[in-house]
């Protein structure tokens, strides 16, 4: 995925929660034929169950979205993290990942950790990376 790998510190434990195809996403996202759903909490990997308050799924255009809402105490690089949203375009490789920080977070201090990469997309070379929305306190990474 262009732009990042996500690491979350929960009570001094470093847990990898997002890279291309992680156990975190696979433990939450269920699939049947052409349908997606949120797996029951009992099926999530045990190391993640206590840090997640809820997971909501929304099917829309163009993305199917899973919104992971964290319990208090979850951070990314020392900044309080409220939500992690992973979205994808069904039957495509396109999607986006979004980190939503608490209002008290100082997100600009961690932006140097995000890298921009040049990637081919439909025969064109494009720069892809993370974008910061200061109003919503979100960092978004698009991929395909």
N, C-alpha and C positions, 0 to 999 in steps of 0.2 A: 504494500500500500504506500503510495507516495506521501511523504511528509512526516510520518511519525511511527513510532512504536509507543504504546502507552504503558507506563508503569505507575502503579498506584501503591502508596504506602498506607497500610492499615495497621495501626498499633505496632509500628516498627517492623512490619513484615513487607517485603517488596514482592508484589504479585504482578506478573505480566498479564494484562487483560486484553490487549489488542495488538495484533500483527495480522498478517494476511489471513490465515485461517487458524484462529486460536481455539484452544479448548474452552476458553471463556464463552465465546460466541456460540460454539457448537453445543455447549451444555445448556444454553438458554433457548436457542432457536431449534424448533422442531419442524420437520418437513414430512409431508405425505404427498406423493405424486406431484401435483402442481400447487399444493397448498402449504402455507407456512403458518406456524402457531408458536405460542410461548409454552415451553415444556413446564410441567408442574414443578414447583420449587424443590420437591423431594428428589427430582432427577438432576438438579443442578449440581455441579461439582461442590463438594462440601466446603472447600476452601473459600468459596465465593458466597455461600448462602447467608452468612451473618453480616456481610457488608452491603447486601442489596435489600432495600426496603420494598421495591416493587419493580415489575417489568410490564410495560404497556406496549402493545403492538398496534400499528395502524397501517392498513392497506390503502394506498392512494396512488395518484399519478404524479410523477412516474415511479416513486419509490414505495417500497414496503419498509416500514420503519419499526425498529425495536428501541424503546426508550427505557434505559436502565436507570432507576432512581436509587441513589445511594443513601445509606444511613449516614448520620453525622460521623465525622472522624476520618472519612476517606479523603485523601489528598493526591494531587499529581504534582511532583516536584515541589512539595511543601505548600502548595496552594489548595485551599478547600474546594473539593469537587462535589457538585450536586448530582449531575447526571452524565451519562455517556449514551449517545444515540448512534446506533449503526443502522444505516439505510442502504438499500440496494435496489437496482432495477431488476425485477424478476426476468429470468432467462437472458440476462445480459451480464457483463462484467462491470458495469457502472455502479457507482454508489458514493456515499459520503459517510464520514464519521465525525461526530461533534462532541466535544467536551464542553460541558456547561459548568462554570465555576460559581461559587458563592459570591455574593455582593462584596464581601470583605477581601476577596482575592486580588492580588496585584499581578495580573496575568502578563503584562508587558515584560516582567522580569524573567519569564520562562520562554518567551518567544524565540530567543536565539537558539534554543534547543531544536527548533523545527527547521528542517532543511527543504529547499526547493530542488526539484529534479526536472530535467528535461526528458520528456517521454514522447513517443510517437503515438498519435491519435488520428486515425483516418488519413494516414499518409503525411500528416503535418507534425512537426516537432513543436511541442508546447511545454511551457514551464508549469509545473504543478507543485503545490505545497500547501501549507496551512495558512488560513486567513483568520485574523482576529476581529471580532465584532465587539467593540468596547461597550456599546449600549446594552447588549444582551449577555456580556461576559462569556462569550463562546469562542472556541477555536474550532474551525472546520477544515477538514482535509477531504478533498475530492479525489476519487480514483476511478479507474476503469480497467 
